Amino acid sequence: MSKIPAISVAQMRELDRLMVEEFGISVPQMMETAGRSTAELARRLLGGDVLGKRVIAVAGVGNNGGDALVTARYLTNWGAQTRLVLTNEEKLHELPRKQLETLKTMGGRIIPGESQVGKELLSCDLIIDGIIGYNLEGDPKGEAATLIEAIGRSPRPVLAIDVPSGLDAQSGRVGNPCVKAQATLALTLPKEGSVQSSTKGVVGTLFVADMSVPQALYERLHIKVPPIFSHSSIIEYSG
């Protein structure tokens, strides 16, 4: 298999900007791809069939949370018993809010109250971590930190979207608190902080999802990316 490069946070921010402004690939398109890819990997982690499986999607207020909500929509449609936990519904950004409205129309249920959240996290089959993405600076705070700690008290497996919440995607610093994932699905390319040997304990098995980034965009950023998705749109990172 061709070598998969890691990407810096600065490069990822520029890549996201160019995707929208110059290549016409919108944020809603990318969110849909990220959510579907995460749902596909969740199905793989659950043995290939999600029917009747209990999945908790934990969503922050930004686009990482939106990815988790799209994931929940797909898993619900595929027959999973999906429940939602939000860090702060009132502060949801526009795109995650639209995803939440869709889920509510479908009958999606938000788990109320910290004690009930804790019980659900203990009894589910899989937790989807979409609390904080690659832009984290410093330790998680507030409700995000509270939910990361709650996830940490659960023995159930966790699938983190892009990076485990609490991990500095650039330096690899493991924050206090930080999600400890069984698997992490990097969107586009692994972030430099997630491929360090010191972060293996929180990243778990690292996978990479095809986000349909044009080769010409990688060339603009001077990143050499071979056709790594020729056989699958989700691949395991091999360093």
RANORMO-V579857 format. One record per residue. RES is the residue in three letters. PHI is phi in radians with two decimals (NA if undefined). D_CENTER is the distance of its C-alpha to the mean C-alpha in Angstrom with 1 decimal. Layout:
BEGIN
[[RES PHI D_CENTER] [RES PHI D_CENTER]]
END
This chain:
BEGIN
[[MET NA 24.2] [SER -1.16 23.9] [LYS -1.20 22.4] [ILE -1.72 18.9] [PRO -1.36 19.0] [ALA -1.65 16.7] [ILE -2.23 16.3] [SER -1.39 17.1] [VAL -1.11 15.5] [ALA -1.07 18.6] [GLN -1.12 18.4] [MET -1.16 14.9] [ARG -1.10 16.2] [GLU -1.17 19.2] [LEU -1.07 17.5] [ASP -1.05 15.6] [ARG -1.11 19.0] [LEU -1.16 20.9] [MET -0.95 18.8] [VAL -1.42 19.8] [GLU -1.38 23.2] [GLU -2.03 24.7] [PHE -1.91 23.1] [GLY 1.18 22.7] [ILE -1.74 19.1] [SER -1.32 17.9] [VAL -1.06 14.8] [PRO -1.02 14.9] [GLN -1.07 15.3] [MET -1.14 12.2] [MET -1.13 10.2] [GLU -1.10 11.9] [THR -1.11 11.4] [ALA -1.09 7.6] [GLY -1.16 7.9] [ARG -1.14 10.8] [SER -1.08 9.5] [THR -1.12 6.9] [ALA -1.11 10.0] [GLU -1.09 12.2] [LEU -1.20 10.8] [ALA -1.03 10.9] [ARG -1.08 14.4] [ARG -1.11 15.3] [LEU -1.16 14.4] [LEU -1.61 16.5] [GLY 1.56 19.4] [GLY 1.68 19.2] [ASP -2.59 20.0] [VAL -1.73 18.1] [LEU -0.98 21.3] [GLY 1.38 22.0] [LYS -1.31 19.1] [ARG -1.66 17.9] [VAL -2.14 14.1] [ILE -1.90 12.9] [ALA -1.75 9.9] [VAL -1.81 9.8] [ALA -2.09 9.2] [GLY -1.44 10.4] [VAL -1.50 12.9] [GLY -1.74 11.4] [ASN -1.17 9.4] [ASN -1.09 5.9] [GLY -1.15 7.8] [GLY -1.07 9.2] [ASP -1.03 6.3] [ALA -1.14 6.3] [LEU -1.23 10.0] [VAL -1.10 10.4] [THR -0.98 8.9] [ALA -1.09 11.5] [ARG -1.10 14.1] [TYR -1.08 14.1] [LEU -1.10 14.2] [THR -1.08 17.0] [ASN -1.11 18.9] [TRP -1.50 18.8] [GLY 1.86 20.5] [ALA -1.33 18.0] [GLN -1.56 19.0] [THR -1.72 15.9] [ARG -2.18 16.1] [LEU -2.01 14.3] [VAL -2.24 14.2] [LEU -2.02 14.2] [THR -1.22 14.8] [ASN -2.86 17.4] [GLU -1.06 18.1] [GLU -1.15 20.9] [LYS -1.78 19.0] [LEU -0.99 16.3] [HIS -1.23 16.3] [GLU -1.00 18.0] [LEU -1.19 15.3] [PRO -1.04 13.2] [ARG -1.10 16.7] [LYS -1.11 17.7] [GLN -1.13 14.9] [LEU -1.14 16.0] [GLU -1.05 19.5] [THR -1.09 19.0] [LEU -1.10 17.6] [LYS -1.12 20.6] [THR -1.09 22.9] [MET -1.39 21.7] [GLY 1.68 22.5] [GLY -1.06 19.1] [ARG -2.02 19.9] [ILE -1.55 18.6] [ILE -1.31 19.5] [PRO -1.60 22.2] [GLY 1.41 23.2] [GLU -1.08 22.0] [SER -1.17 24.3] [GLN -1.21 23.1] [VAL -1.02 19.4] [GLY -1.03 20.5] [LYS -1.12 22.4] [GLU -1.14 19.7] [LEU -1.13 17.3] [LEU -1.35 20.2] [SER -1.98 21.0] [CYS -1.44 17.9] [ASP -1.62 17.0] [LEU -2.76 13.3] [ILE -1.95 10.9] [ILE -1.72 7.3] [ASP -1.69 6.0] [GLY -2.23 4.9] [ILE -1.44 8.1] [ILE -2.34 8.4] [GLY -1.66 7.3] [TYR -1.40 9.8] [ASN -1.59 12.8] [LEU -1.05 13.5] [GLU -2.26 17.2] [GLY 1.44 18.9] [ASP -1.42 18.1] [PRO -1.04 16.0] [LYS -2.24 18.6] [GLY 1.04 19.7] [GLU -1.09 17.8] [ALA -1.05 14.5] [ALA -1.11 16.5] [THR -1.06 18.1] [LEU -1.26 15.1] [ILE -1.06 13.8] [GLU -1.12 17.4] [ALA -1.12 17.5] [ILE -1.08 14.6] [GLY -1.12 16.6] [ARG -1.49 19.6] [SER -1.65 18.3] [PRO -1.48 19.1] [ARG -1.35 16.7] [PRO -1.15 14.0] [VAL -2.13 10.4] [LEU -1.92 7.4] [ALA -1.62 4.8] [ILE -1.58 1.4] [ASP 1.29 4.5] [VAL -2.49 6.6] [PRO -1.08 7.7] [SER -1.09 8.9] [GLY 1.92 12.4] [LEU -1.56 12.5] [ASP -1.28 14.2] [ALA -1.18 12.6] [GLN -1.64 16.2] [SER -1.48 18.6] [GLY 1.47 16.7] [ARG -1.15 18.1] [VAL -1.55 16.8] [GLY -1.30 17.1] [ASN -2.14 19.0] [PRO -1.60 17.1] [CYS -2.59 14.0] [VAL -1.15 11.7] [LYS -1.86 13.1] [ALA -1.66 10.8] [GLN -1.33 12.6] [ALA -2.56 10.2] [THR -2.22 7.3] [LEU -1.86 6.3] [ALA -1.26 7.5] [LEU -1.65 7.8] [THR 1.40 11.6] [LEU -2.56 12.7] [PRO -1.11 12.0] [LYS -1.41 12.6] [GLU -0.97 16.0] [GLY -1.21 15.2] [SER -1.61 13.0] [VAL -1.85 15.8] [GLN -1.37 18.6] [SER -1.06 20.4] [SER -1.27 20.2] [THR -1.81 16.4] [LYS -0.99 16.5] [GLY -1.16 17.0] [VAL -1.85 13.7] [VAL -1.39 11.6] [GLY 1.22 13.4] [THR -1.32 13.6] [LEU -1.71 11.7] [PHE -1.98 11.1] [VAL -2.25 11.0] [ALA -1.87 10.5] [ASP -1.28 13.3] [MET -1.82 12.7] [SER 1.05 16.5] [VAL -1.36 17.4] [PRO -1.09 21.3] [GLN -1.04 23.2] [ALA -1.10 25.3] [LEU -1.23 22.5] [TYR -1.02 21.8] [GLU -1.12 25.6] [ARG -1.05 25.8] [LEU -1.64 23.6] [HIS 1.04 25.6] [ILE -1.92 22.7] [LYS -1.56 24.0] [VAL -2.16 21.6] [PRO -1.23 23.5] [PRO -1.27 22.7] [ILE -1.31 20.1] [PHE -1.81 18.9] [SER -1.15 22.5] [HIS -1.97 22.1] [SER -2.85 18.6] [SER -1.47 15.6] [ILE -2.31 13.4] [ILE -2.24 15.1] [GLU -1.47 15.2] [TYR -1.22 15.6] [SER -2.09 19.3] [GLY 1.42 19.9]]
END
